[in-house]
Amino acid sequence: MRIDIITIFPEIFAPLNVSIVKRAVEKRTVEIKVWNLRDFTKDKHKKVDDTPYGGGKGMVLKCEPIFAAVEHIKQYNKKGKVILTTPQGYLFNQGMAKRLSGEEGLIIICGHYEGVDERVSSIVDYEISIGDYVLTGGELPAMVIIDCVVRLLPGVLPKEAPVFDSFSQHLLDWPSYTKPAVFREMKVPEVLLSGNHKEIAHWRKEQAEKRTKERRPEIYKRYLKNQEKNNE
């Protein structure tokens, strides 16, 4: 997979050079390139934003440099799906990450300021938000999307690992423990020390259901509906 990122702050993406994403790049499972939007402007001041028509606060990212950037990148990432990070987008989740991991390439436009010229939506395949809160720009959401997608690519993680992640089974993850068995009088549950894999699997499922019901009731409702469908 090839991932291209369009931003006015390329230096923000240094975290992509560590951990799992770095290893995926080194294995050539994914290629990631960061483009500076200012390189696609035509004026000498490298201006990428302007005041909104109709008045109002803040600045809006101009459509001309974004169109130019996407058209240039399409020469190298011909089948790349174009993503715009925006608070107005569809809420990102594990299901969306899985769908995106099946694409041949992604081109991510990082929104900024008060928004992006609406005409940019004509070249966008996915408008994505990572949550109902305000960030300085779309760079952090872009990194979240990339991290989620890359770890799902074949060969990046052990084959079974993503299957047991939180949300992959419509549940939050179960509690995890490691050595020592007792720490400050807090003991690891006996069942995990029993060696009985059937009982351990039952305990983990029970704990995952309990945790999801308490912390994320909306996810738990979807889980129950999914269980009902599977039992029909």
C-alpha positions, 0 to 999 in steps of 0.5 A: 500500500502507498499512503500520501499525506498532504499537510502544511506541517510536514514535521508533525509526522515524525511519530510515523518513523517509530514502532510498528509503522516504521517496521512496516515501511522497512519491510516495504509493506507500506510506502508513506510520503509526506507532501507540503501543500505550500509547494503546490501554490503559485504565488510567491508567498506560498499562500494556502488559505484565505478569508471565507466568502460571506464573512466569518472568523478564521481562514479557509484552506484554498482549493487550488493548491489542494487540487494541484497536490492531489492531481500531482500525487495521482501520477504515483498513487493512481488508485489511491482513495482520497481522504479528508480529515474534517470534524464534519466527516464520518466517525472513524472506527475499526470497521472503517480501518479494515475497509481502508486497509483493503485499498491499494493506496490512500491520499490523506488531505489534512484539514486545518484552520476553520475548514477547507473550501467545499469544492475539495469534496468533489475529489474526496472519497472519504471525509473522516472525523476521529471524534467529537472534539476540536483539534488544531488540525487534521494531522493528528487524525491522519496519523491515527488513521494511518496507524490503525490501517497499517497494523491491519496490512498482511504481514505487519502483525502476527496473523492472529493478533488483530483478531483479538483487538478491542472492537474487532469482536464488537467488544472492548478487550478483556483485562490483561496481567503479567508477572508477578502473580501478586503485586502489593497484595493485588493478585492475578485472577486464579483462572489465568493461572489454572492452565485450563484454556477453556475456562480462561476463554470463558472468563475473558469473554465474560470480562470483555462483555462486562467491561463493554457493557459498563464503559461503552453501552452503545457498543454493547447494544450492537454486540447483542444485536450481532449475537442475535443475528448469528443465532438466527 
